[in-house]
Amino acid sequence: MSARIIDGKAFAAGLREKVAHGVARLKEQHGITPGLAVVLVGEDPASRVYVRNKERMTQEVGMRSFAHRLPATTNEERLLGLIDELDCDPAVHGILVQLPLPAHIDAAKVIAAIDPAKDVDGFHPVNAGLLMTGGRGMVPCTPLGCLMLIQSVREDLSGARALVVGRSNIVGKPMALLLMGENATVTIAHSRTRDLAGEVSRADILVAAVGRPEMIRGEWIRPGAIVIDVGINRVSAPEKGEGGTRLVGDVEFASAQMRAGAITPVPGGVGPMTIAVLLRNTLVAAHRQAGLGDPDI
């Protein structure tokens, strides 16, 4: 039996629609229009496309978009000065600095300069600490999107065995904390884990975020498991001609699909959720900064 395909694109569209309704209510009832500032330093092509999509979707849900494009030669002092301005601007409820930054800029220092209440990426050390201790902070977008997709298949995660493959501060670690918060029994694995196949075979829920193309083989998957593939890897595709490429995840999709109960495709799975959750986080930030309860989305 083939696994159910978890359509992240459709789920993200539904989430953006809920955000748009929430934005409209906030405007109507309190006269507040959420504002998202996106800062891009340099000319990285992938980052430019990503930022452009963020700006378009921000406007589509009725939010104000503040775009700041700085040359790659921008020094750290100038960037920190801009962040200070945005921290103090009441029209800006969310601040996102697109990563990666040029090598001469300390990304950790830049992230730490963002007001934690406006840190809609959820990367600030204060927000990381709040997630660790079960507090109410801003949660990183991709892990929260993964949790939403998991719960679209299995709402109650109590007692489920969950395996997170990957230990990054952006996805792996916060993902594990979110799953623990839902009472799952969580293991973190990575590229140096012994008997990774055995760990995968025991998991009711697998989140693959290690950044290695098709590292996790389909035959390892526990029958009926929920598989969330965060990986986006470009590999050669000779069938598309010379220089042809295709996108694959961290999981061997075709073989995993024959064993899993539900699985995200690549592309079209986790990817669309990141921007949708970013918009959701911006709406939440606007509510909190106005002293209002969190929106019901």
C-alpha distance (Angstrom), angle and dihedral (degrees) to the residues before:
residue distance angle dihedral
M1 . . .
S2 3.79 . .
A3 3.81 119.6 .
R4 3.77 124.3 -107.0
I5 3.81 109.7 -100.0
I6 3.81 111.8 -126.4
D7 3.80 103.0 -140.9
G8 3.79 104.0 -146.6
K9 3.78 91.8 175.5
A10 3.81 92.4 58.9
F11 3.82 93.2 42.1
A12 3.81 90.8 50.4
A13 3.81 91.1 50.3
G14 3.80 89.3 53.2
L15 3.80 91.4 48.8
R16 3.81 91.8 50.0
E17 3.80 89.0 51.5
K18 3.81 90.4 53.4
V19 3.81 89.6 48.4
A20 3.81 90.6 51.3
H21 3.83 90.4 53.1
G22 3.81 89.1 48.2
V23 3.80 91.5 50.5
A24 3.80 90.8 50.1
R25 3.82 91.5 50.7
L26 3.81 92.1 48.3
K27 3.81 90.3 51.8
E28 3.81 94.0 45.8
Q29 3.80 98.2 43.9
H30 3.81 101.9 34.2
G31 3.81 107.3 14.6
I32 3.81 92.0 -120.1
T33 3.80 123.9 136.8
P34 3.82 111.9 -166.0
G35 3.79 112.8 -126.0
L36 3.80 127.2 -155.7
A37 3.80 121.6 -164.3
V38 3.80 117.1 -159.9
V39 3.80 119.5 -167.6
L40 3.81 120.0 -160.8
V41 3.81 120.6 -175.3
G42 3.80 115.7 -167.1
E43 3.78 134.7 -2.7
D44 3.81 104.5 -76.9
P45 3.84 102.6 158.2
A46 3.81 96.4 -142.7
S47 3.80 91.6 47.4
R48 3.81 91.5 49.4
V49 3.80 91.6 54.1
Y50 3.79 91.8 45.7
V51 3.81 92.8 49.4
R52 3.81 91.6 47.6
N53 3.82 90.0 53.3
K54 3.80 90.8 49.0
E55 3.79 91.4 51.8
R56 3.81 92.7 48.7
M57 3.80 94.4 48.4
T58 3.81 92.1 44.1
Q59 3.78 89.2 58.2
E60 3.82 93.0 42.8
V61 3.82 91.7 60.6
G62 3.81 91.0 49.4
M63 3.80 99.6 -102.5
R64 3.78 126.7 132.3
S65 3.79 114.7 -107.0
F66 3.80 121.1 -150.0
A67 3.80 111.3 -169.9
H68 3.79 121.6 -166.9
R69 3.81 115.5 -175.7
L70 3.78 114.0 -175.6
P71 3.82 128.3 -176.3
A72 3.80 119.4 -105.0
T73 3.80 88.4 -111.3
T74 3.82 91.8 64.5
N75 3.79 109.4 127.1
E76 3.79 125.2 -131.4
E77 3.80 93.5 -109.0
R78 3.82 92.0 56.7
L79 3.79 92.0 48.8
L80 3.81 93.0 48.1
G81 3.79 88.8 49.3
L82 3.80 91.0 54.7
I83 3.80 91.4 49.0
D84 3.80 89.7 51.6
E85 3.80 89.4 53.4
L86 3.80 91.4 50.3
D87 3.81 91.9 46.4
C88 3.82 88.2 57.5
D89 3.82 97.1 42.8
P90 3.84 110.1 101.0
A91 3.82 90.8 -159.2
V92 3.82 90.0 62.7
H93 3.81 113.6 76.3
G94 3.79 98.2 164.9
I95 3.80 132.3 36.7
L96 3.79 124.5 -165.8
V97 3.80 124.0 -179.8
Q98 3.78 108.6 -161.9
L99 3.79 113.8 -125.5
P100 2.97 141.3 -110.5
L101 3.79 98.9 54.0
P102 3.82 123.1 -163.1
A103 3.80 112.9 -79.0
H104 3.82 94.7 -108.2
I105 3.83 91.9 62.4
D106 3.82 121.4 78.8
A107 3.80 103.7 -129.8
A108 3.82 93.3 -165.1
K109 3.80 91.0 54.8
V110 3.81 90.9 49.2
I111 3.81 93.9 49.4
A112 3.81 90.5 48.2
A113 3.83 89.7 54.5
I114 3.81 92.8 61.5
D115 3.81 115.4 97.2
P116 3.85 102.8 -106.6
A117 3.83 89.1 -134.5
K118 3.82 88.9 59.3
D119 3.81 96.1 39.8
V120 3.81 96.2 111.1
D121 3.81 90.7 168.9
G122 3.81 88.9 63.0
F123 3.82 93.4 -135.7
H124 3.82 100.2 120.7
P125 3.83 113.7 112.4
V126 3.81 89.7 -121.4
N127 3.79 91.5 56.5
A128 3.81 91.3 44.1
G129 3.80 88.3 53.2
L130 3.80 93.0 48.0
L131 3.80 90.0 52.1
M132 3.80 90.3 49.2
T133 3.81 93.0 50.6
G134 3.80 97.3 40.1
G135 3.81 94.6 -106.6
R136 3.79 128.9 143.3
G137 3.78 108.0 -94.0
M138 3.78 137.3 130.1
V139 3.81 111.1 -69.2
P140 3.84 123.4 -143.4
C141 3.78 110.5 -97.9
T142 3.80 103.6 -129.9
P143 3.84 97.0 49.1
L144 3.81 91.6 45.4
G145 3.80 89.4 49.8
C146 3.81 89.8 50.6
L147 3.80 90.4 51.9
M148 3.79 90.6 51.6
L149 3.80 90.8 52.0
I150 3.81 91.8 48.2
Q151 3.80 91.4 50.4
S152 3.79 90.7 49.2
V153 3.81 84.8 68.3
R154 3.80 101.6 30.4
E155 3.79 115.8 17.2
D156 3.81 97.8 -175.2
L157 3.79 111.5 57.0
S158 3.81 96.5 172.5
G159 3.79 110.3 139.9
A160 3.81 94.5 -0.3
R161 3.80 116.0 142.0
A162 3.81 106.7 -121.3
L163 3.78 126.5 -172.4
V164 3.79 122.0 -165.1
V165 3.80 113.0 -166.0
G166 3.79 106.0 -158.5
R167 3.79 132.7 45.2
S168 3.80 105.6 -148.9
N169 3.78 121.4 141.3
I170 3.81 89.2 -125.2
V171 3.82 100.4 52.6
G172 3.80 118.4 -7.6
K173 3.80 102.8 51.8
P174 3.83 97.7 39.6
M175 3.80 89.8 44.4
A176 3.79 90.5 56.6
L177 3.81 91.0 48.9
L178 3.80 92.6 49.9
L179 3.80 91.1 50.8
M180 3.80 91.0 48.6
G181 3.78 87.7 51.1
E182 3.81 87.2 59.2
N183 3.82 90.1 52.2
A184 3.79 96.4 -106.7
T185 3.81 118.9 147.1
V186 3.80 101.5 -116.2
T187 3.80 133.7 -157.4
I188 3.81 123.5 -177.3
A189 3.79 116.6 -149.0
H190 3.80 131.5 176.2
S191 3.78 143.8 174.5
R192 3.82 92.5 -63.5
T193 3.79 97.4 47.1
R194 3.80 113.5 127.7
D195 3.80 113.9 -125.3
L196 3.78 95.5 7.2
A197 3.79 88.6 171.1
G198 3.81 90.2 59.5
E199 3.80 92.1 49.1
V200 3.80 91.4 50.4
S201 3.80 92.6 47.7
R202 3.82 91.0 59.1
A203 3.80 96.6 50.0
D204 3.80 123.7 106.6
I205 3.80 87.0 -173.2
L206 3.81 123.3 32.5
V207 3.80 123.4 -170.7
A208 3.81 111.1 -174.2
A209 3.81 113.9 -161.1
V210 3.78 105.7 145.2
G211 3.82 100.2 113.1
R212 3.80 98.4 -126.7
P213 3.79 118.0 122.1
E214 3.82 113.3 -109.2
M215 3.80 91.5 -21.3
I216 3.80 91.8 148.6
R217 3.79 111.1 67.4
G218 3.75 121.5 -140.6
E219 3.80 93.6 -128.0
W220 3.82 89.2 64.2
I221 3.81 93.7 60.7
R222 3.80 116.9 108.1
P223 3.83 109.2 -119.8
G224 3.80 109.6 -98.4
A225 3.83 95.3 13.9
I226 3.80 124.0 146.6
V227 3.81 109.0 -118.6
I228 3.81 121.1 -162.0
D229 3.80 112.3 -174.1
V230 3.81 112.8 -162.0
G231 3.80 94.5 171.3
I232 3.79 121.1 111.0
N233 3.80 109.1 -175.6
R234 3.79 127.4 166.7
V235 3.81 113.0 -142.2
S236 3.77 133.9 173.8
A237 3.80 117.8 -86.3
P238 3.83 110.7 -165.9
E239 3.80 89.9 -177.3
K240 3.83 87.2 68.9
G241 3.78 92.4 57.1
E242 3.77 132.6 -105.0
G243 3.79 111.0 -16.6
G244 3.80 92.2 7.3
T245 3.81 118.2 152.1
R246 3.78 139.5 -175.5
L247 3.79 136.1 -166.2
V248 3.79 120.9 -110.3
G249 3.78 133.6 172.3
D250 3.79 132.2 -130.4
V251 3.82 89.5 -91.9
E252 3.82 128.0 68.3
F253 3.77 93.7 -112.9
A254 3.81 102.8 -165.4
S255 3.79 96.0 51.2
A256 3.82 94.3 37.0
Q257 3.79 90.1 53.1
M258 3.80 89.0 62.3
R259 3.83 92.3 58.6
A260 3.81 107.5 28.5
G261 3.78 124.5 87.1
A262 3.81 91.9 -142.2
I263 3.80 132.3 1.1
T264 3.80 140.1 179.3
P265 3.81 117.5 -125.5
V266 3.82 125.3 -134.8
P267 2.96 112.7 -104.0
G268 3.81 107.8 23.8
G269 3.79 100.0 34.7
V270 3.79 122.7 78.5
G271 3.82 96.3 -4.3
P272 3.82 98.8 76.1
M273 3.81 90.5 48.2
T274 3.80 95.4 65.8
I275 3.81 96.9 68.6
A276 3.82 92.3 38.8
V277 3.81 90.8 54.9
L278 3.81 90.1 44.9
L279 3.81 88.1 59.1
R280 3.79 90.4 46.2
N281 3.81 90.1 51.2
T282 3.81 90.7 50.6
L283 3.80 90.6 53.4
V284 3.81 90.3 48.4
A285 3.82 90.2 49.1
A286 3.81 91.2 51.3
H287 3.81 90.8 51.7
R288 3.80 93.3 48.8
Q289 3.79 94.2 46.5
A290 3.81 88.5 53.4
G291 3.81 91.1 50.6
L292 3.79 92.5 -110.9
G293 3.80 129.4 134.6
D294 3.78 118.8 -97.3
P295 3.82 115.1 -82.5
D296 3.80 115.8 -105.3
I297 3.80 98.9 -110.3
